């Protein structure tokens, strides 16, 4: 399980050093093979390969049903996917530009653990979202979390 927020810097070649606290788990899950892809919310998603494979299989099956929305999601997620490895993974410059209109991933980034994956945000965009607070559309939790309590 990946959790927590880590502020990082891309090196001069645009590479990301995966924090040591996550490196061992990522090496254990899929021999350090990762998939980096775009997300509709203008961040990048970073999956261990074994966690990515079921997502791609499900998208492949949904697209075969000829649903436009599924095809659009597959074009985004699979079409922008890159295979990378633990260590200094390098988000492709196209992914770095696509992940944010302004600003884009340039130097300062934030790696956000999301259980089975990470989100990779431009630091300025992440801080802006964080300051705005985590608001939910409609003002409440989605129905699938009805009764959720901490």
NUZA-592149 format. One record per residue (C-alpha): residue in one letter; x, y, z. Coordinates in steps of 0.02 Angstrom, whole numbers. Example, Ala and Ser with C-alpha at 12.3 -4.5 7.8 and 13.67 -1.06 7.14 Angstrom:
2
+------+--------+--------+--------+
| code |   east |  north |     up |
+------+--------+--------+--------+
|    A |    615 |   -225 |    390 |
|    S |    684 |    -53 |    357 |
+------+--------+--------+--------+
This chain:
150
+------+--------+--------+--------+
| code |   east |  north |     up |
+------+--------+--------+--------+
|    X |      0 |      0 |      0 |
|    X |     68 |    168 |    -52 |
|    X |     19 |    319 |     50 |
|    X |     83 |    489 |     96 |
|    X |    137 |    646 |      5 |
|    X |    320 |    669 |    -44 |
|    X |    390 |    829 |   -120 |
|    X |    528 |    791 |   -245 |
|    X |    629 |    871 |   -384 |
|    X |    655 |    806 |   -559 |
|    X |    839 |    805 |   -604 |
|    X |    911 |    904 |   -751 |
|    X |    862 |    764 |   -871 |
|    X |    682 |    760 |   -807 |
|    X |    706 |    599 |   -708 |
|    X |    615 |    559 |   -546 |
|    X |    705 |    471 |   -404 |
|    X |    579 |    356 |   -319 |
|    X |    593 |    381 |   -130 |
|    X |    685 |    243 |    -37 |
|    X |    533 |    205 |     73 |
|    X |    437 |    149 |    -83 |
|    X |    579 |     75 |   -185 |
|    X |    585 |    -94 |    -96 |
|    X |    398 |   -122 |   -113 |
|    X |    404 |    -75 |   -297 |
|    X |    550 |   -192 |   -327 |
|    X |    454 |   -331 |   -241 |
|    X |    296 |   -297 |   -344 |
|    X |    340 |   -336 |   -524 |
|    X |    531 |   -325 |   -513 |
|    X |    529 |   -135 |   -515 |
|    X |    434 |   -124 |   -679 |
|    X |    312 |     22 |   -680 |
|    X |    186 |    101 |   -796 |
|    X |    173 |    291 |   -803 |
|    X |     18 |    364 |   -886 |
|    X |    -91 |    518 |   -899 |
|    X |   -243 |    548 |   -790 |
|    X |   -399 |    650 |   -832 |
|    X |   -364 |    766 |   -684 |
|    X |   -200 |    823 |   -764 |
|    X |    -78 |    728 |   -657 |
|    X |     19 |    571 |   -701 |
|    X |    -17 |    399 |   -630 |
|    X |    122 |    279 |   -583 |
|    X |     74 |     95 |   -564 |
|    X |    177 |    -58 |   -522 |
|    X |    157 |   -167 |   -678 |
|    X |     56 |   -303 |   -588 |
|    X |    -70 |   -170 |   -531 |
|    X |    -81 |    -96 |   -706 |
|    X |   -112 |   -258 |   -803 |
|    X |   -292 |   -286 |   -738 |
|    X |   -335 |   -105 |   -780 |
|    X |   -276 |   -122 |   -959 |
|    X |   -366 |   -290 |   -977 |
|    X |   -529 |   -215 |   -915 |
|    X |   -512 |    -67 |  -1033 |
|    X |   -476 |   -184 |  -1177 |
|    X |   -635 |   -281 |  -1139 |
|    X |   -741 |   -125 |  -1121 |
|    X |   -680 |    -52 |  -1286 |
|    X |   -731 |   -212 |  -1374 |
|    X |   -910 |   -168 |  -1323 |
|    X |   -893 |    -14 |  -1436 |
|    X |   -927 |    117 |  -1303 |
|    X |   -862 |    289 |  -1347 |
|    X |   -825 |    335 |  -1167 |
|    X |   -724 |    176 |  -1140 |
|    X |   -628 |    205 |  -1301 |
|    X |   -589 |    384 |  -1249 |
|    X |   -527 |    325 |  -1078 |
|    X |   -422 |    189 |  -1160 |
|    X |   -345 |    316 |  -1280 |
|    X |   -297 |    424 |  -1131 |
|    X |   -233 |    290 |  -1012 |
|    X |   -160 |    161 |  -1130 |
|    X |   -112 |    282 |  -1268 |
|    X |     -9 |    388 |  -1148 |
|    X |     65 |    241 |  -1051 |
|    X |    253 |    217 |  -1042 |
|    X |    349 |     74 |   -965 |
|    X |    477 |    139 |   -840 |
|    X |    581 |     62 |   -701 |
|    X |    615 |    100 |   -518 |
|    X |    767 |    207 |   -491 |
|    X |    766 |    364 |   -591 |
|    X |    612 |    347 |   -698 |
|    X |    594 |    480 |   -830 |
|    X |    420 |    542 |   -875 |
|    X |    421 |    570 |  -1063 |
|    X |    420 |    757 |  -1105 |
|    X |    250 |    735 |  -1191 |
|    X |    178 |    664 |  -1028 |
|    X |    255 |    805 |   -928 |
|    X |    174 |    934 |  -1042 |
|    X |      7 |    843 |  -1049 |
|    X |     -6 |    823 |   -862 |
|    X |    -39 |   1006 |   -832 |
|    X |    -88 |   1149 |   -943 |
|    X |     -1 |   1276 |   -833 |
|    X |    109 |   1242 |   -745 |
|    X |    179 |   1079 |   -811 |
|    X |    298 |    955 |   -732 |
|    X |    462 |   1050 |   -739 |
|    X |    564 |   1035 |   -581 |
|    X |    466 |   1025 |   -417 |
|    X |    341 |    880 |   -409 |
|    X |    236 |    791 |   -280 |
|    X |    217 |    602 |   -270 |
|    X |     52 |    555 |   -187 |
|    X |     22 |    377 |   -128 |
|    X |   -152 |    313 |   -176 |
|    X |   -150 |    134 |   -112 |
|    X |   -107 |     31 |   -266 |
|    X |    -31 |    174 |   -366 |
|    X |     45 |    347 |   -355 |
|    X |    -10 |    513 |   -427 |
|    X |    128 |    629 |   -488 |
|    X |     82 |    814 |   -482 |
|    X |    167 |    975 |   -524 |
|    X |    204 |   1047 |   -352 |
|    X |    123 |   1216 |   -385 |
|    X |    -35 |   1134 |   -451 |
|    X |    -40 |   1014 |   -303 |
|    X |    -20 |   1156 |   -177 |
|    X |   -158 |   1254 |   -265 |
|    X |   -276 |   1104 |   -252 |
|    X |   -224 |   1076 |    -71 |
|    X |   -258 |   1258 |    -23 |
|    X |   -428 |   1249 |   -107 |
|    X |   -468 |   1100 |      0 |
|    X |   -535 |    932 |    -51 |
|    X |   -709 |    979 |   -103 |
|    X |   -829 |    850 |   -171 |
|    X |   -948 |    885 |   -314 |
|    X |  -1120 |    918 |   -243 |
|    X |  -1045 |    956 |    -72 |
|    X |  -1045 |    778 |     -5 |
|    X |   -970 |    607 |    -22 |
|    X |  -1016 |    499 |   -171 |
|    X |  -1158 |    372 |   -141 |
|    X |  -1037 |    225 |   -138 |
|    X |   -962 |    299 |     22 |
|    X |  -1130 |    326 |    107 |
|    X |  -1108 |    299 |    293 |
|    X |   -918 |    314 |    282 |
|    X |   -844 |    377 |    444 |
|    X |   -670 |    405 |    513 |
+------+--------+--------+--------+
